[in-house]
Amino acid sequence: MTESGTGIGAGAGSGVADLQDVLWKAAAKLRGSMDSSQYRDFVLGLVFLKYASSAFGGVPESARWPAVVSGPGPIGARIDAAMAAVMAAEPSLDGALPLIFGAENVDQRRLADLAAVIGDARFTGNGADGGEGGAGGGAARDLLGEVYEYFLETFARAEGRRGGEFYTPKSVVKLLVEVLEPYKGRVYDPCCGSGGMFVQAEKFVLSRRGRSGDIAVHGQEANARTWRLARMNLAIHGIGGDLSARHADTFYEDAHPGLLADHVLANPPFNMSDWYRDPEDPRWRFGVPPAGNANFAWMQHIIAKLGPRGGAGVVMANGSMSSRQSAESGIRAAMVEADLVSCVVALPPQLFRTTPIPACLWFFAKDKGPDGGRDDRRGQVLFIDARSMGTLLDRTERVLTGDDITRIAGTYHSWRGGPSAPGPYADEPGFCRSAGLEEIRGRGHVLTPGHYAGAAETADEASEPVRDRVERLTKELLARLDESARLDDVVRVQLDRLKG
């Protein structure tokens, strides 16, 4: 998609960034009358309606954008009626669109101003809306998809911690997708938020000369408002998918009970304590997760959804790699011993503006054997320490660059072998190491990558003879032990003085 010819109204500015900027400023028109979590639904709903009124052929004229913005009566009532008409014309959107615009607490004057700005925005690459291909054409759909993703990201930043309920940083999603490479098959997300994993998976397929429809999307979301966002997001991107007929809690009511997925992409809520827990649930193959933390419930649910040769990438809180809580450490050990864990990646800090909790990535593979020209990695786990990677956007947010993503994903593919491998795999001190089950057992099944990858060698260390290095490090260790003993004596003396 090119940016030329994309503008606001009669050419007021050009480019995707201009369109996004104008629409974000338009959102401010409602900001004084409601909080950000509310106007998010208004703005995204109107952007979608602008798209839908041209994209869907069965929508009546009363639901087309010109009639919506200039018809009789309060504009909020007209928008709600148009939303209802779109859902009636497109059964796949039933229940997905917000009917909130005609409520008594909505400032109709500000709503009309917002609708006017969105109405002036051209969502086509060249020409007016409704031209060849309409707003549903490829270039227009790409542009509108970018606008929708921009709003999701910007609203997530504005809402802080609550934004994490529906949005995963784009660079993290790209990394998951680049590692898993979901070329074809069933893609599943049990806590799909606004559907970003599916959108990125579809982009991956198309960028590799695949076709829309090569992957089949299956998802579930517990939050009603977020579930609606996901359905609109998929529709705007032209992605068909089964997000179930309604929102539902994955632990209480699995919407896809018979599904065996080829690829699972997920960013579950970190350390969720308030979750539905049935100790007799057959998904707890490796142990019953503790009532106070659902991390290992999510991972076991995901493993239960994997097909015979399926793979999964999951965002987790760092505590999942090393927790000593008896139930969690036992489940972690059992998953490792079942040879399901293929890779663990320690992520850099500040990737998630919505939470201060440090994060990592777990990758699971049902088949680590030498299939498809791949190397035999049974009984091994790849550890990648990426904590020093990423670039700061500001003081509070970091992103993984394209080079970062390429390096991490390339390391995994080199380790795994096969057609995606950029070259042979080799351990790299301070960054990556492949460890066997015996060593992992010796570390109590703790999976923190830094414990395995160690520290990067300096140029001097690399050239130092091994015998000399051992001697030097031994002297340093003994000196530090002596200093520790000296300080221990000092502390004991001071404590005795306090007692006296």
MARPARO-467756 format. One line per field, with one value per residue (C-alpha): residue number from 1; residue in one letter; chain; x, y, z. Coordinates in nm, 4 decimals, decimal comma. Layout:
<sites>
n c(NUM_...)
res c(a_...)
chain c(A_...)
X c(X_...)
Y c(Y_...)
Z c(Z_...)
</sites>
This chain:
<sites>
n c(1_2_3_4_5_6_7_8_9_10_11_12_13_14_15_16_17_18_19_20_21_22_23_24_25_26_27_28_29_30_31_32_33_34_35_36_37_38_39_40_41_42_43_44_45_46_47_48_49_50_51_52_53_54_55_56_57_58_59_60_61_62_63_64_65_66_67_68_69_70_71_72_73_74_75_76_77_78_79_80_81_82_83_84_85_86_87_88_89_90_91_92_93_94_95_96_97_98_99_100_101_102_103_104_105_106_107_108_109_110_111_112_113_114_115_116_117_118_119_120_121_122_123_124_125_126_127_128_129_130_131_132_133_134_135_136_137_138_139_140_141_142_143_144_145_146_147_148_149_150_151_152_153_154_155_156_157_158_159_160_161_162_163_164_165_166_167_168_169_170_171_172_173_174_175_176_177_178_179_180_181_182_183_184_185_186_187_188_189_190_191_192_193_194_195_196_197_198_199_200_201_202_203_204_205_206_207_208_209_210_211_212_213_214_215_216_217_218_219_220_221_222_223_224_225_226_227_228_229_230_231_232_233_234_235_236_237_238_239_240_241_242_243_244_245_246_247_248_249_250_251_252_253_254_255_256_257_258_259_260_261_262_263_264_265_266_267_268_269_270_271_272_273_274_275_276_277_278_279_280_281_282_283_284_285_286_287_288_289_290_291_292_293_294_295_296_297_298_299_300_301_302_303_304_305_306_307_308_309_310_311_312_313_314_315_316_317_318_319_320_321_322_323_324_325_326_327_328_329_330_331_332_333_334_335_336_337_338_339_340_341_342_343_344_345_346_347_348_349_350_351_352_353_354_355_356_357_358_359_360_361_362_363_364_365_366_367_368_369_370_371_372_373_374_375_376_377_378_379_380_381_382_383_384_385_386_387_388_389_390_391_392_393_394_395_396_397_398_399_400_401_402_403_404_405_406_407_408_409_410_411_412_413_414_415_416_417_418_419_420_421_422_423_424_425_426_427_428_429_430_431_432_433_434_435_436_437_438_439_440_441_442_443_444_445_446_447_448_449_450_451_452_453_454_455_456_457_458_459_460_461_462_463_464_465_466_467_468_469_470_471_472_473_474_475_476_477_478_479_480_481_482_483_484_485_486_487_488_489_490_491_492_493_494_495_496_497_498_499_500)
res c(m_t_e_s_g_t_g_i_g_a_g_a_g_s_g_v_a_d_l_q_d_v_l_w_k_a_a_a_k_l_r_g_s_m_d_s_s_q_y_r_d_f_v_l_g_l_v_f_l_k_y_a_s_s_a_f_g_g_v_p_e_s_a_r_w_p_a_v_v_s_g_p_g_p_i_g_a_r_i_d_a_a_m_a_a_v_m_a_a_e_p_s_l_d_g_a_l_p_l_i_f_g_a_e_n_v_d_q_r_r_l_a_d_l_a_a_v_i_g_d_a_r_f_t_g_n_g_a_d_g_g_e_g_g_a_g_g_g_a_a_r_d_l_l_g_e_v_y_e_y_f_l_e_t_f_a_r_a_e_g_r_r_g_g_e_f_y_t_p_k_s_v_v_k_l_l_v_e_v_l_e_p_y_k_g_r_v_y_d_p_c_c_g_s_g_g_m_f_v_q_a_e_k_f_v_l_s_r_r_g_r_s_g_d_i_a_v_h_g_q_e_a_n_a_r_t_w_r_l_a_r_m_n_l_a_i_h_g_i_g_g_d_l_s_a_r_h_a_d_t_f_y_e_d_a_h_p_g_l_l_a_d_h_v_l_a_n_p_p_f_n_m_s_d_w_y_r_d_p_e_d_p_r_w_r_f_g_v_p_p_a_g_n_a_n_f_a_w_m_q_h_i_i_a_k_l_g_p_r_g_g_a_g_v_v_m_a_n_g_s_m_s_s_r_q_s_a_e_s_g_i_r_a_a_m_v_e_a_d_l_v_s_c_v_v_a_l_p_p_q_l_f_r_t_t_p_i_p_a_c_l_w_f_f_a_k_d_k_g_p_d_g_g_r_d_d_r_r_g_q_v_l_f_i_d_a_r_s_m_g_t_l_l_d_r_t_e_r_v_l_t_g_d_d_i_t_r_i_a_g_t_y_h_s_w_r_g_g_p_s_a_p_g_p_y_a_d_e_p_g_f_c_r_s_a_g_l_e_e_i_r_g_r_g_h_v_l_t_p_g_h_y_a_g_a_a_e_t_a_d_e_a_s_e_p_v_r_d_r_v_e_r_l_t_k_e_l_l_a_r_l_d_e_s_a_r_l_d_d_v_v_r_v_q_l_d_r_l_k_g)
chain c(A_A_A_A_A_A_A_A_A_A_A_A_A_A_A_A_A_A_A_A_A_A_A_A_A_A_A_A_A_A_A_A_A_A_A_A_A_A_A_A_A_A_A_A_A_A_A_A_A_A_A_A_A_A_A_A_A_A_A_A_A_A_A_A_A_A_A_A_A_A_A_A_A_A_A_A_A_A_A_A_A_A_A_A_A_A_A_A_A_A_A_A_A_A_A_A_A_A_A_A_A_A_A_A_A_A_A_A_A_A_A_A_A_A_A_A_A_A_A_A_A_A_A_A_A_A_A_A_A_A_A_A_A_A_A_A_A_A_A_A_A_A_A_A_A_A_A_A_A_A_A_A_A_A_A_A_A_A_A_A_A_A_A_A_A_A_A_A_A_A_A_A_A_A_A_A_A_A_A_A_A_A_A_A_A_A_A_A_A_A_A_A_A_A_A_A_A_A_A_A_A_A_A_A_A_A_A_A_A_A_A_A_A_A_A_A_A_A_A_A_A_A_A_A_A_A_A_A_A_A_A_A_A_A_A_A_A_A_A_A_A_A_A_A_A_A_A_A_A_A_A_A_A_A_A_A_A_A_A_A_A_A_A_A_A_A_A_A_A_A_A_A_A_A_A_A_A_A_A_A_A_A_A_A_A_A_A_A_A_A_A_A_A_A_A_A_A_A_A_A_A_A_A_A_A_A_A_A_A_A_A_A_A_A_A_A_A_A_A_A_A_A_A_A_A_A_A_A_A_A_A_A_A_A_A_A_A_A_A_A_A_A_A_A_A_A_A_A_A_A_A_A_A_A_A_A_A_A_A_A_A_A_A_A_A_A_A_A_A_A_A_A_A_A_A_A_A_A_A_A_A_A_A_A_A_A_A_A_A_A_A_A_A_A_A_A_A_A_A_A_A_A_A_A_A_A_A_A_A_A_A_A_A_A_A_A_A_A_A_A_A_A_A_A_A_A_A_A_A_A_A_A_A_A_A_A_A_A_A_A_A_A_A_A_A_A_A_A_A_A_A_A_A_A_A_A_A_A_A_A_A_A_A_A_A_A_A_A_A_A_A_A_A_A_A_A_A_A_A_A_A_A_A_A_A_A_A_A_A_A_A_A_A_A_A_A_A_A_A_A)
X c(0,0000_0,1295_0,0580_0,0123_-0,3347_-0,4474_-0,5868_-0,8454_-1,1408_-1,0240_-0,6538_-0,5870_-0,2596_-0,1455_-0,0258_-0,1392_0,0161_-0,1878_-0,5078_-0,4319_-0,3409_-0,6589_-0,8782_-0,7068_-0,7640_-1,1253_-1,1519_-1,0737_-1,4134_-1,5703_-1,2928_-1,4453_-1,7726_-1,6496_-1,3363_-1,1030_-1,2372_-1,5788_-1,4833_-1,2688_-1,5921_-1,7448_-1,4465_-1,3744_-1,7443_-1,7792_-1,4642_-1,6051_-1,9470_-1,7821_-1,6131_-1,9160_-2,1575_-1,9611_-1,8154_-2,1334_-2,3678_-2,6805_-2,6913_-2,9963_-2,9506_-3,0618_-2,7480_-2,5103_-2,2820_-2,4458_-2,7841_-2,6351_-2,4721_-2,7409_-3,0724_-3,3520_-3,3546_-3,0704_-2,7529_-2,7011_-3,0314_-2,9408_-2,6020_-2,7579_-3,0132_-2,7361_-2,5348_-2,8392_-2,8961_-2,5339_-2,5612_-2,8881_-2,7279_-2,4134_-2,5046_-2,1345_-2,1380_-2,4467_-2,3950_-2,0534_-2,1362_-2,1970_-2,5495_-2,4460_-2,4724_-2,8290_-2,7964_-2,9092_-2,5595_-2,4025_-2,3325_-2,5025_-2,3344_-1,9863_-2,0864_-2,1978_-1,8619_-1,6758_-1,8886_-1,8210_-1,4440_-1,4595_-1,6924_-1,4381_-1,1598_-1,0930_-1,0200_-0,9299_-0,5826_-0,7057_-1,0484_-1,3514_-1,5112_-1,7286_-1,5175_-1,3852_-1,3874_-1,5554_-1,4221_-1,3829_-1,1148_-0,7668_-0,5853_-0,8758_-0,9021_-0,5273_-0,5480_-0,8528_-0,6943_-0,3903_-0,6118_-0,8009_-0,4752_-0,3407_-0,6460_-0,6214_-0,2588_-0,3195_-0,6202_-0,4223_-0,1518_-0,4093_-0,5816_-0,2627_-0,3007_-0,6551_-0,5255_-0,3427_-0,6772_-0,7253_-0,3853_-0,0460_0,2463_0,2881_0,6584_0,5865_0,3091_0,5398_0,8075_0,5618_0,4424_0,7922_0,9020_0,5923_0,5534_0,1803_0,1791_-0,1326_-0,3779_-0,5808_-0,4681_-0,6093_-0,6003_-0,7901_-0,7798_-0,7774_-0,8283_-0,8908_-0,7635_-0,4120_-0,2569_-0,4887_-0,4257_-0,0490_-0,0731_-0,2744_-0,0165_0,2584_0,0788_0,0240_0,3841_0,5045_0,2993_0,0208_-0,3486_-0,6202_-0,7892_-0,4717_-0,5260_-0,8503_-0,8964_-1,0474_-1,0594_-1,2326_-1,2552_-1,4170_-1,4710_-1,7799_-1,6474_-1,3119_-1,4848_-1,6725_-1,3459_-1,1970_-1,4885_-1,4754_-1,0968_-1,1217_-1,4008_-1,2029_-0,9035_-1,1198_-1,0446_-1,3114_-1,2958_-1,4811_-1,4690_-1,7757_-2,1297_-2,0638_-1,7982_-1,7193_-1,4627_-1,2257_-1,1817_-1,5534_-1,6875_-1,4468_-1,5984_-1,3947_-1,4005_-1,2991_-1,0397_-0,6847_-0,4849_-0,1763_-0,0642_-0,1547_-0,0684_-0,1647_-0,1000_-0,3037_-0,3623_-0,0536_-0,0832_-0,4653_-0,5948_-0,9705_-1,0313_-1,2708_-1,0880_-1,2202_-0,9634_-1,1079_-1,0650_-0,9029_-0,6884_-0,4706_-0,2604_0,0550_-0,0968_-0,3736_-0,2804_-0,2926_-0,6101_-0,4196_-0,2484_-0,3775_-0,0439_-0,0029_-0,3736_-0,3372_-0,0310_-0,1949_-0,5090_-0,2948_-0,1054_-0,4376_-0,5406_-0,2330_-0,2662_-0,0203_0,2431_0,1233_0,3284_0,2475_0,3932_0,2743_0,3522_0,4020_0,5107_0,8737_0,7735_0,6493_1,0107_1,1326_0,8414_0,9099_0,5427_0,4989_0,2123_0,3707_0,7219_0,5766_0,3729_0,6725_0,8908_0,6267_0,5914_0,9697_0,9971_0,7186_0,9533_0,6941_0,8963_1,1035_1,2243_1,2112_1,2899_1,3601_1,2214_1,3649_1,1898_0,9333_0,7845_0,4454_0,3406_0,0287_0,2111_0,5437_0,5624_0,8676_0,7675_0,9005_0,7938_0,7327_0,7286_0,5825_0,6174_0,4372_0,7014_1,0687_1,1921_1,3762_1,0775_1,0778_1,4560_1,4664_1,7269_1,6405_1,5886_1,4218_1,5408_1,6661_1,5384_1,6670_1,7207_1,7432_1,8292_1,6973_1,6854_1,9372_1,7550_1,4969_1,4895_1,3314_1,0533_1,0435_1,1254_0,8502_0,8170_1,0545_0,9982_1,1741_1,3160_1,2911_1,6547_1,5836_1,2919_1,4966_1,7825_1,5647_1,3467_1,6504_1,8253_1,5249_1,5015_1,8755_1,8366_1,5382_1,6934_1,4950_1,4153_1,3710_1,7158_1,9391_2,2454_2,3773_2,3043_2,5764_2,5523_2,6359_2,7419_2,5208_2,2490_2,1510_2,2228_2,0703_2,0491_1,9602_1,7069_1,9753_2,1156_1,7659_1,6873_2,0062_1,8785_1,5481_1,3642_1,4133_1,3963_1,5425_1,7506_2,0233_2,1098_2,1891_2,3188_2,5457_2,7310_2,8747_3,2474_3,4632_3,7325_4,0006_3,8212_3,7792_4,1534_4,2573_4,3799_4,1349_4,3880_4,4763_4,1106_4,0260_4,3194_4,2214_3,8556_3,9471_4,1624_3,8815_3,6307_3,8566_3,9201_3,5474_3,4854_3,7535_3,5916_3,2532_3,3948_3,5502_3,2213_3,0434_3,2758_3,2136_2,8371_2,8562_3,0625_2,8133_2,5216_2,6972_2,7431_2,3718_2,2872_2,5199)
Y c(0,0000_0,3458_0,6620_0,8884_1,0270_0,9459_1,2528_1,4149_1,5606_1,7808_1,7198_1,8604_1,6746_1,3437_1,0050_0,7438_0,9353_1,2464_1,0446_0,8851_1,2183_1,3905_1,1051_1,0913_1,4640_1,4038_1,1620_1,4530_1,5960_1,3358_1,3308_1,6014_1,4140_1,0600_0,8672_0,7052_0,3525_0,4813_0,6999_0,4160_0,2320_0,5411_0,6195_0,2624_0,1989_0,5019_0,4154_0,0696_0,2026_0,4336_0,1254_-0,1039_0,1373_0,1026_-0,2465_-0,4486_-0,4661_-0,5714_-0,2689_-0,0422_0,3182_0,4436_0,2848_0,4372_0,7077_1,0063_0,9181_0,8562_1,1977_1,4095_1,2381_1,3634_1,3325_1,2942_1,1601_0,9047_0,7350_0,7262_0,5701_0,3019_0,2227_0,1964_-0,0356_-0,2585_-0,2604_-0,3632_-0,6509_-0,7614_-0,7539_-0,9353_-1,2207_-1,2800_-0,9450_-1,0196_-0,8697_-0,7287_-0,3602_-0,1132_0,0298_0,3096_0,6303_0,7301_0,7032_1,0032_1,0639_1,1051_1,4633_1,4646_1,7884_1,6486_1,3187_1,5041_1,6867_1,3549_1,1961_1,4948_1,4567_1,0815_1,1466_1,3815_1,1225_0,9337_0,5671_0,4960_0,5232_0,7346_0,8750_0,9015_0,6349_0,4000_0,4128_0,1049_-0,1680_0,0632_0,0991_-0,2735_-0,2635_-0,3921_-0,0568_0,0961_-0,2064_-0,1930_0,1750_0,1382_-0,1640_0,0469_0,3213_0,0716_-0,0813_0,2671_0,3483_0,0215_0,0932_0,4563_0,3796_0,1028_0,3564_0,6073_0,3537_0,2238_-0,1016_-0,1604_-0,1326_-0,4611_-0,6375_-0,5881_-0,5023_-0,6751_-0,4605_-0,5085_-0,5975_-0,8800_-1,0165_-1,0001_-1,1942_-1,4686_-1,4979_-1,4932_-1,7760_-1,9924_-1,9216_-2,0000_-2,0581_-2,2759_-2,4452_-2,3621_-2,0626_-2,0356_-1,7739_-1,8562_-1,4945_-1,3091_-0,9508_-0,7296_-0,9953_-0,8625_-1,2106_-1,3107_-0,9918_-1,0361_-1,4046_-1,3124_-1,0470_-1,3079_-1,5454_-1,2761_-1,1519_-1,5049_-1,5213_-1,7115_-1,6460_-1,5162_-1,8267_-2,0327_-2,0050_-2,0643_-1,8396_-1,9608_-1,7443_-1,6688_-1,3610_-1,3168_-0,9394_-0,8382_-0,5008_-0,6506_-0,9386_-0,6795_-0,5012_-0,8283_-0,9038_-0,5554_-0,5817_-0,9092_-0,7749_-0,4626_-0,6771_-0,9132_-1,2092_-1,4710_-1,6389_-1,8159_-1,6061_-1,7931_-1,6580_-1,4601_-1,3684_-1,6375_-1,7402_-1,9974_-2,1867_-2,2019_-2,2485_-2,3571_-2,2242_-2,4670_-2,7956_-3,0221_-2,7961_-2,9181_-2,6232_-2,6130_-2,2831_-2,1143_-1,7493_-1,6047_-1,3294_-1,4380_-1,2048_-1,2168_-1,3841_-1,3895_-1,4793_-1,4613_-1,7512_-2,0444_-2,3546_-2,7095_-2,9473_-3,2335_-3,0572_-3,2993_-3,0148_-3,0337_-3,3155_-3,1981_-3,0967_-2,8832_-2,5116_-2,3104_-2,1171_-1,7914_-1,7863_-1,8991_-1,8868_-2,2649_-2,3117_-2,1071_-2,3016_-2,6387_-2,5295_-2,4243_-2,7537_-2,9391_-2,7491_-2,8412_-3,0856_-3,3760_-3,1506_-2,8183_-2,5329_-2,2484_-1,9147_-1,7655_-1,4416_-1,5050_-1,3219_-1,3920_-1,5721_-1,8637_-1,9549_-1,9915_-2,0040_-2,2325_-2,2609_-2,6368_-2,6741_-2,4427_-2,5884_-2,9389_-2,8493_-2,6762_-2,9808_-3,2139_-3,0063_-3,0047_-3,3787_-3,4370_-3,2631_-3,0021_-2,6884_-2,5930_-2,2412_-1,9771_-1,6120_-1,3526_-1,0224_-0,6757_-0,4517_-0,1832_-0,3569_-0,3521_0,0004_-0,1448_-0,3416_-0,3178_-0,6976_-0,8385_-1,0783_-1,3753_-1,5989_-1,9724_-2,1786_-2,5278_-2,7929_-3,1256_-3,2661_-3,1739_-3,4618_-3,4477_-3,3913_-3,1842_-3,1626_-3,0167_-3,1062_-3,3535_-3,1411_-3,3978_-3,3688_-3,0111_-2,6584_-2,3380_-2,0472_-1,6913_-1,3968_-1,0878_-0,8601_-0,6140_-0,5797_-0,3266_0,0495_0,3042_0,5142_0,7282_0,6880_0,4331_0,2253_0,0044_-0,1780_-0,4654_-0,3483_-0,5435_-0,6473_-0,7687_-0,9798_-1,1194_-1,2128_-1,3889_-1,5695_-1,6565_-1,8072_-2,0270_-2,1395_-2,2126_-2,4244_-2,6044_-2,6425_-2,6821_-2,4407_-2,1350_-2,1655_-1,8700_-2,0824_-2,3469_-2,2999_-2,2211_-2,1259_-1,7601_-1,6755_-1,4083_-1,4551_-1,8158_-2,1735_-2,5134_-2,7186_-3,0828_-3,2221_-3,3518_-3,0027_-2,8569_-3,1183_-3,0230_-2,6654_-2,7755_-2,7209_-2,3452_-2,2042_-1,8553_-1,8040_-1,6055_-1,9135_-2,1080_-1,8483_-1,6881_-1,3655_-1,2548_-1,3048_-0,9954_-0,9793_-1,0340_-1,3378_-1,4943_-1,4826_-1,5907_-1,9526_-2,1734_-2,2721_-1,9082_-1,8090_-2,0836_-1,9786_-1,6120_-1,6743_-1,9061_-1,6349_-1,3814_-1,6173_-1,6937_-1,3226_-1,2533_-1,5388_-1,3949_-1,0533_-1,2086_-1,3800_-1,0511_-0,8674_-1,1484_-1,0970_-0,7206_-0,7710_-1,0142_-0,7676_-0,4886_-0,7142_-0,8081_-0,4382_-0,3769_-0,6591_-0,5151)
Z c(0,0000_-0,0869_0,1062_-0,1960_-0,2485_0,1037_0,2716_0,4917_0,3090_0,0230_0,0678_0,4140_0,4669_0,3301_0,4460_0,6933_0,9843_0,8981_0,8866_1,2210_1,3772_1,2630_1,3815_1,7204_1,7643_1,6705_1,9601_2,1921_2,1066_2,3329_2,5915_2,8052_2,8482_2,9261_3,0219_2,7690_2,8141_2,7023_2,4069_2,2752_2,1937_2,0313_1,8091_1,7000_1,6470_1,4193_1,2228_1,1661_1,0620_0,8085_0,6604_0,6835_0,5168_0,1923_0,2299_0,2826_-0,0131_0,1776_0,4054_0,3461_0,2337_0,5754_0,7217_0,4643_0,5963_0,4185_0,5682_0,9107_0,9383_0,7727_0,8426_1,0722_1,4484_1,7012_1,5418_1,8190_1,7369_1,3660_1,4420_1,6649_1,3946_1,1336_1,3604_1,4008_1,0235_0,9563_1,2033_1,0439_0,6970_0,8136_1,0521_1,1271_1,3088_1,5177_1,8630_1,7703_1,7194_2,0037_2,0409_2,2764_2,0767_2,1585_2,5371_2,7442_2,8862_2,5400_2,4321_2,0913_1,9806_2,0407_1,8832_1,5694_1,5570_1,5842_1,3114_1,0845_1,1161_1,0558_0,7623_0,6034_0,6261_0,3036_0,3642_0,0025_-0,1453_-0,4421_-0,5131_-0,2904_-0,0772_-0,2710_-0,5869_-0,7579_-0,5008_-0,2505_0,1020_0,1055_-0,1672_-0,0879_-0,0466_0,1442_0,3700_0,4387_0,5283_0,7470_0,9149_0,9987_1,1385_1,3520_1,4843_1,5541_1,7635_1,9543_2,0391_2,1292_2,3475_2,5219_2,6071_2,7277_2,9499_3,1113_3,3004_3,1683_2,8127_2,8561_2,8627_2,4904_2,3402_2,3111_2,1858_1,8118_1,8293_2,0749_1,8514_1,5481_1,7364_1,8326_1,4737_1,3209_1,5503_1,4975_1,1241_1,0884_0,7112_0,7114_0,9413_1,2491_1,4578_1,8096_2,0864_2,4087_2,5346_2,2056_2,3250_2,0227_1,7804_1,7179_1,7070_1,4228_1,2259_1,2479_1,1548_0,8450_0,7521_0,7871_0,5513_0,2887_0,3160_0,2375_-0,0831_0,0866_0,0405_0,2659_0,3947_0,4337_0,8079_0,9971_1,2988_1,6273_1,9387_2,2648_2,4856_2,8271_2,8201_2,6209_2,5026_2,4006_2,2195_2,0104_1,9306_1,8073_1,5779_1,4270_1,3895_1,1985_0,9777_0,8871_0,7909_0,5882_0,8129_0,8618_1,1985_1,4743_1,7896_1,9212_1,9360_2,2530_2,5036_2,7609_3,0235_2,8701_3,1974_3,2773_2,9246_2,6527_2,3277_2,1132_2,3052_2,0168_1,8577_1,7974_1,6669_1,4497_1,6026_1,9312_1,9974_2,3346_2,5867_2,8913_3,1869_3,4101_3,7514_3,7440_4,0893_4,0320_3,7951_3,7692_3,8943_3,8745_4,0294_3,8233_3,4899_3,2400_3,1065_3,4192_3,2769_3,4534_3,7859_3,9336_3,9098_4,2327_4,3044_4,3422_4,0018_3,6608_3,4731_3,4585_3,3949_3,0763_2,9672_3,0277_2,8455_2,5497_2,5454_2,5532_2,2392_2,0340_1,7479_1,7029_1,5440_1,6801_1,8239_2,0608_2,1654_2,4944_2,6781_3,0497_3,3632_3,4540_3,7713_3,5629_3,4763_3,8320_4,0777_4,3750_4,4658_4,4896_4,2431_3,9857_4,0063_3,9782_3,6693_3,5109_3,5731_3,4284_3,1097_3,0625_3,1256_2,8699_2,6228_2,5277_2,6006_2,2967_2,3800_2,6539_2,5793_2,8492_2,7178_2,7815_3,0353_2,9492_2,6450_2,8151_2,9050_3,0635_3,3352_3,5225_3,5539_3,3648_3,0876_2,8960_2,6088_2,6278_2,3099_2,3065_2,0375_2,0197_1,7834_1,8357_1,6210_1,2853_1,0603_0,7410_0,7352_1,0835_1,3448_1,6175_1,9280_2,1485_2,5079_2,4546_2,5265_2,3652_2,6032_2,4648_2,6874_2,5060_2,8087_2,6639_2,3309_2,2188_2,1691_2,4031_2,2491_2,5621_2,9298_2,9850_2,6682_2,4725_2,1419_1,9722_1,6402_1,3174_1,3595_1,7137_1,5931_1,3051_1,5366_1,7954_1,5408_1,3287_1,6300_1,6968_1,3326_1,3207_1,6338_1,4867_1,1417_0,8213_0,5371_0,7624_0,9214_0,8250_0,9064_1,1466_1,5155_1,7698_2,1365_2,1994_2,5566_2,7029_2,4402_2,3649_2,4654_2,4010_2,7202_2,7763_3,0192_3,2542_3,3078_3,3459_3,6116_3,7917_3,8090_3,9608_3,6315_3,6621_3,3081_3,3448_3,0264_3,2027_3,4111_3,0950_2,8496_3,1096_3,0436_2,7122_2,6721_2,6406_2,3737_2,6387_2,7821_2,4400_2,3780_2,7293_2,7600_2,9488_3,2195_3,2856_3,2988_3,5497_3,7679_3,7507_3,8277_4,1169_4,2737_4,2308_4,3902_4,6875_4,7405_4,7446_4,9875_5,2179_5,1985_5,2740_5,5822_5,6983_5,6612_5,8455_6,1439_6,1366_6,1380_6,4301_6,6337_6,5695_6,6657_6,9931_7,0708_7,0163_7,2575_7,5211)
</sites>
